[in-house]
Amino acid sequence: MCTDVEKFLEWLVLPFEKLSQSRTENKDMLLLVFRPALSELYYYIFELLKHYSVQYFPNFDSYRCLALHRHNINYAVISLNYDIIFESAILYAGLGFNYGEPSLPKPIPIAKVHGSINWLNPGHGVAYRTTKDDDVFKIVSKNIFSNRIEGQPQVIIPPGSLICIKRQDIVRSGTDYDVPMLMPHLGRAKDFSLLPKSPTIWRFANLLISDVTELVFVGTSIRKQDELFCKLIKTNVTSKTEITIVRDMEGHKKD
């Protein structure tokens, strides 16, 4: 079974928004169902994509070929993905990358405008008495969707270290936990409030795309809810910009 996680989140958040504005008799009880589901899904996305990301090993696949292409041409990446597979391929190729900060020589700049599973934001919640791992996870996750975190330092986990990160490392207690910084589709829009550095990341993306001569789309579908991404392209792409759309593994289509 294949599920579009962003459509699933929309299916959850729409009744949540409707209930929040209603005066339904059982409103509080229903919100207790939707709020934890929305909050916990951030952690499920983290754990699922982490599972596939840490298993990745390059075998001259498209990720590694793109990374090695750095030896032939300077390029930058604006990614809508949450996983770290491309970053792993870059490191396997003996190269470096950066998310907007200086890093290894000849790094590949990557602007992950929708967040990344190796980005965590320290949070804080209400203390409680239980210490069981499952209870910790459930109780803390109830706070995530409703709370907004500001002013906390962002933690970036190196791709090679992500395999060592367990749930207990992220959810340490009811007053000490990390929030995966992901911006999936919530209702009618992207919710960037869980990522305090979002403006900085978008400025970095704007810098990367501002002087490109060729814009290559690889395996991405632009949704109407991605208003900032659409605006980014509309603002920077001119009639002189060559646009390449990678259609499949065998070839590509140029417009």
C-alpha positions in Angstrom: 0.0 0.0 0.0 1.4 3.4 -1.0 0.2 6.5 0.7 0.9 10.1 -0.1 1.9 11.4 3.3 1.0 15.0 2.4 -2.5 14.1 1.3 -2.9 12.0 4.4 -1.9 15.0 6.5 -4.4 17.1 4.6 -7.1 14.5 5.4 -6.2 14.9 9.1 -5.8 18.6 9.3 -8.9 19.7 7.5 -11.3 18.3 10.1 -9.0 19.5 12.8 -9.2 23.1 11.6 -13.0 22.7 11.2 -13.4 21.4 14.7 -11.1 24.1 16.2 -13.5 26.7 14.9 -16.7 24.9 15.8 -18.8 24.7 18.9 -19.5 21.0 18.6 -20.5 19.3 21.8 -17.8 16.6 21.6 -15.2 19.0 20.1 -12.6 18.5 22.9 -12.9 14.7 22.6 -12.5 14.8 18.8 -9.5 17.2 19.0 -7.8 14.7 21.3 -7.9 12.3 18.4 -6.7 14.5 15.6 -4.0 16.5 17.5 -1.9 13.5 18.5 -2.3 12.0 15.1 -1.0 15.1 13.4 1.8 15.5 15.9 3.0 11.9 15.9 3.1 11.8 12.1 6.2 14.1 12.1 8.0 11.4 14.1 6.7 8.6 11.8 7.9 10.5 8.8 11.3 10.9 10.5 11.6 7.2 11.4 10.4 5.9 8.1 12.7 8.1 6.0 15.6 7.5 8.4 15.1 3.8 7.9 15.5 4.0 4.1 18.2 6.7 4.3 20.6 4.9 6.5 20.3 1.7 4.4 21.4 3.6 1.3 24.7 2.5 -0.4 25.7 4.0 -3.7 26.1 1.6 -6.7 26.7 4.1 -9.4 23.1 5.1 -9.3 21.6 8.5 -10.2 22.4 10.0 -6.8 26.1 9.2 -7.1 26.2 10.2 -10.8 24.8 13.6 -9.9 27.2 14.0 -7.0 30.2 13.1 -9.2 29.0 15.5 -11.9 30.3 18.2 -9.5 33.7 17.5 -10.9 32.6 18.6 -14.3 30.3 21.6 -13.5 29.4 23.8 -10.6 25.8 23.4 -9.7 23.5 23.8 -6.7 20.4 21.9 -5.5 17.1 23.1 -4.2 15.4 20.1 -2.7 11.8 19.4 -1.7 12.8 16.1 -0.1 13.2 15.3 3.6 15.5 12.3 3.2 19.3 12.5 3.2 20.1 10.0 0.4 21.7 12.6 -1.8 23.8 14.0 1.0 25.0 10.4 1.7 25.9 9.9 -2.0 27.9 13.2 -1.9 29.9 12.0 1.0 30.5 8.5 -0.5 31.9 10.4 -3.6 34.4 12.1 -1.4 32.8 15.5 -1.7 31.0 17.9 0.7 27.8 19.7 0.9 26.4 22.7 2.8 23.0 23.9 3.8 24.0 27.6 3.6 27.0 27.5 6.0 30.6 27.0 4.9 31.8 23.3 4.9 34.3 21.2 3.1 36.2 22.4 0.0 34.2 22.5 -3.2 30.9 21.8 -1.4 27.6 21.2 -3.2 25.1 23.8 -1.9 21.7 22.3 -1.0 18.7 24.4 0.0 16.2 22.0 1.6 13.2 24.4 1.7 10.8 21.9 3.2 13.1 20.7 5.9 15.1 17.6 6.5 15.1 14.5 8.7 18.5 15.3 10.0 17.4 18.8 11.2 16.0 18.8 14.7 14.7 21.7 16.8 14.8 21.4 20.6 11.4 21.7 22.3 9.9 21.8 25.7 6.7 20.6 27.2 4.8 20.0 30.4 6.3 17.6 33.0 4.6 14.4 33.8 5.2 11.4 36.0 5.4 8.4 33.8 8.8 7.3 32.3 7.7 4.6 29.9 9.1 5.1 26.4 5.8 4.7 24.7 4.0 7.0 27.1 6.8 9.6 26.7 6.4 9.5 22.9 2.6 9.8 23.0 2.4 12.5 25.6 5.1 14.7 24.1 3.8 14.3 20.6 0.5 15.8 21.7 2.2 19.2 22.1 4.0 19.4 18.7 1.2 20.3 16.4 -0.2 23.0 18.7 3.1 24.5 20.0 5.3 26.8 18.0 9.0 26.8 18.8 11.0 30.1 18.5 14.5 31.0 19.2 15.8 27.5 19.7 19.2 26.6 18.1 18.8 24.2 15.2 20.6 20.8 15.5 22.0 19.3 12.3 22.9 15.6 12.5 25.6 14.4 10.1 24.1 11.8 7.7 26.5 9.1 8.9 25.4 9.6 12.5 21.7 9.4 11.8 21.8 5.6 12.1 22.7 6.0 15.8 19.8 8.3 16.6 17.0 6.4 18.4 13.6 7.5 19.6 14.9 7.9 23.1 17.5 10.3 21.9 14.9 12.6 20.3 12.2 12.2 23.0 14.2 12.3 26.2 11.5 13.4 28.6 8.3 15.4 28.7 10.2 18.6 29.1 13.2 17.7 26.9 12.6 16.6 23.3 13.5 17.4 19.7 11.0 18.2 16.9 11.9 16.9 13.4 11.9 20.0 11.2 9.6 19.0 8.4 7.2 21.1 6.5 4.6 18.8 4.9 1.4 19.9 3.3 -1.1 20.8 6.1 -4.5 21.6 4.9 -4.3 24.4 2.3 -0.7 25.4 2.8 2.8 24.5 4.0 3.3 25.2 7.7 6.8 26.7 8.1 6.3 27.7 11.7 8.2 24.7 13.1 11.3 25.9 11.2 12.6 29.2 12.7 15.4 29.3 10.1 12.9 29.1 7.2 13.4 32.7 6.0 17.2 32.1 5.9 16.8 28.8 3.9 14.5 30.5 1.4 17.0 33.4 1.0 19.7 30.8 0.4 17.5 29.1 -2.2 16.8 32.5 -3.9 20.6 33.1 -4.0 21.2 29.7 -5.6 18.6 30.2 -8.3 19.1 33.9 -9.0 21.9 33.5 -11.6 21.3 30.1 -13.1 21.6 29.5 -16.8 19.9 26.1 -16.7 17.2 24.9 -14.4 16.8 21.1 -14.1 13.7 19.5 -12.5 14.4 16.0 -11.3 11.6 13.8 -10.0 9.5 16.6 -8.5 5.9 17.6 -8.9 5.0 21.2 -8.0 1.8 21.5 -6.0 -0.4 24.5 -5.8 0.2 24.6 -2.1 3.9 25.2 -2.8 3.3 28.9 -3.2 6.8 30.0 -2.1 8.5 27.6 -4.4 6.4 28.7 -7.4 7.1 32.3 -6.5 10.8 31.5 -6.3 10.8 30.1 -9.8 8.6 32.8 -11.3 10.8 35.6 -9.8 14.1 34.2 -11.0 13.5 32.3 -14.2 13.7 34.4 -17.4 13.3 33.7 -21.1 17.0 33.1 -21.3 16.9 30.3 -18.7 17.1 26.8 -20.2 14.7 24.5 -18.5 15.3 20.7 -18.5 12.8 18.3 -17.1 14.1 14.8 -16.4 11.3 12.5 -17.5 12.8 9.1 -16.7 16.0 7.2 -16.2 16.6 6.8 -19.9 16.4 10.3 -21.2 15.0 13.8 -20.6 12.8 16.3 -22.1 13.8 19.8 -22.9 11.4 22.7 -23.2 
